[in-house]
Structures are given as structure tokens and as C-alpha cells.
Amino acid sequence: MSTDAVPAADEVRKVARVVLLDPEDRILLLYGHEPDDPDASGDTWWFTPGGGLEGDETREEAALRELAEETGITDAALGPVLWRRSCSFPFAGRRWNQDEWYFLARTGQLAPTAGTAADMPGLTELEQRSVSGMRWWTCEELSATHETVYPTKLAGLLKTLLDEGPPASPTVLDTEIV
């Protein structure tokens, strides 16, 4: 999210997310927490890079912009939309309702193995207060973790993607309401 503009509570935010894979088929995830919990002592979660559309940009443009802002990666080859998801969750003192499209992307440019927010200079003020870092995950690591990951079935989705390739048309995921 390159601006901290917050949509109205009843507005559905259009979001582009990126399932970014490196040459070893690892996925890059960001690590987040509530912005008013600077020590991340409360709930924490892992999630794909991405954010809301700005102005009249397309979802593809938003996906690449968000990826560059959040990770510094600018050489990603954007592929098809893999999944679509509606979700609703509390964050930063309000409820967010989102229509998310997950794009496949591949890169040879690696983000830091275990980056921190300091390695992510393109973060907005809200993101600086709520993103602690990033890391590359293998499918096996993702399947074995007990940490919270969004979307909640990402490990199985990634395994299917790696085993079968992208779906012929986007898969609609179950609505997630937290």
C-alpha cells in the first residue's frame, strides 16, 4: 500500500497480491502484526506481498508496484492470476473488506533471506509500523509451520501450484472472515 489512504468501512478494497517464487521455488512472505504492537508481542502472521489499487492502475500494475515497494524486487515476471479471495479482517483499529487477486510471479533477484523492515525502504508509514520483515519459505517449511499464514491454505495451494502448474482459470478460494 503506497499511501495510507483508508477506504470506508463498508467499501470493498481491490487488492493485488503476488505469489513470488525464486529459482528454487521458494515463496517470499512478509511478517506482520498490529501497528500498535511494535514488539509484535500479540498476534503475528505471514502474508504475500501486495496491496490496494491506486487511482486507475490495473491489478497487474498494482501487483508490480507493491512488490517493488515492499521488497525492492523489480525484475519479477508477472504471470497469471492463480487465485481470487474475498476476506474481511480487523487491522489498525478498523475492519478491512478486500477482493484479492493473487498473481504468480517469478524472479531471479533475491530479497534478503531474513529481511527486516529496515530492508524495505518503500513501506508506507502504516506498513513501517506493522511489517517486521520477510523471508523465503520452501513448500515443506510452509506445510510444517504452526505460525499463522494468509491465505490460510497457502501451503496446499503452493504444493498444487508446484506439482500441477497454474490453473487454467483463477481458483476462487473460500471467503475468510477473521
Secondary structure as the mmCIF struct_conf table of DSSP 4:
data_model
#
loop_
_struct_conf.conf_type_id
_struct_conf.id
_struct_conf.beg_label_comp_id
_struct_conf.beg_label_asym_id
_struct_conf.beg_label_seq_id
_struct_conf.end_label_comp_id
_struct_conf.end_label_asym_id
_struct_conf.end_label_seq_id
BEND BEND1 THR A 3 THR A 3
TURN_TY1_P TURN_TY1_P1 ALA A 9 ASP A 10
BEND BEND2 GLU A 11 GLU A 11
STRN STRN1 VAL A 12 LEU A 21
TURN_TY1_P TURN_TY1_P2 PRO A 23 GLU A 24
STRN STRN2 ILE A 27 HIS A 33
TURN_TY1_P TURN_TY1_P3 PRO A 35 ASP A 36
TURN_TY1_P TURN_TY1_P4 PRO A 38 ASP A 39
BEND BEND3 GLY A 42 GLY A 42
STRN STRN3 THR A 44 PHE A 47
BEND BEND4 PRO A 49 PRO A 49
STRN STRN4 GLY A 50 GLY A 52
TURN_TY1_P TURN_TY1_P5 GLY A 55 ASP A 56
HELX_RH_AL_P HELX_RH_AL_P1 ARG A 59 THR A 71
STRN STRN5 ALA A 77 PHE A 91
TURN_TY1_P TURN_TY1_P6 ALA A 92 GLY A 93
STRN STRN6 ARG A 94 ARG A 106
BEND BEND5 GLY A 108 GLN A 109
HELX_LH_PP_P HELX_LH_PP_P1 LEU A 110 PRO A 112
TURN_TY1_P TURN_TY1_P7 THR A 113 THR A 113
STRN STRN7 ALA A 114 THR A 116
HELX_RH_3T_P HELX_RH_3T_P1 ALA A 117 ASP A 119
TURN_TY1_P TURN_TY1_P8 PRO A 121 GLY A 122
HELX_RH_AL_P HELX_RH_AL_P2 GLU A 125 SER A 130
STRN STRN8 VAL A 131 TRP A 137
HELX_RH_AL_P HELX_RH_AL_P3 CYS A 139 ALA A 144
BEND BEND6 GLU A 147 GLU A 147
STRN STRN9 VAL A 149 TYR A 150
BEND BEND7 PRO A 151 PRO A 151
TURN_TY1_P TURN_TY1_P9 THR A 152 LYS A 153
HELX_RH_AL_P HELX_RH_AL_P4 LEU A 154 GLU A 164
BEND BEND8 PRO A 166 PRO A 166
BEND BEND9 ALA A 168 SER A 169
HELX_LH_PP_P HELX_LH_PP_P2 PRO A 170 PRO A 170
STRN STRN10 THR A 171 VAL A 172
HELX_LH_PP_P HELX_LH_PP_P3 LEU A 173 THR A 175
STRN STRN11 GLU A 176 ILE A 177
#
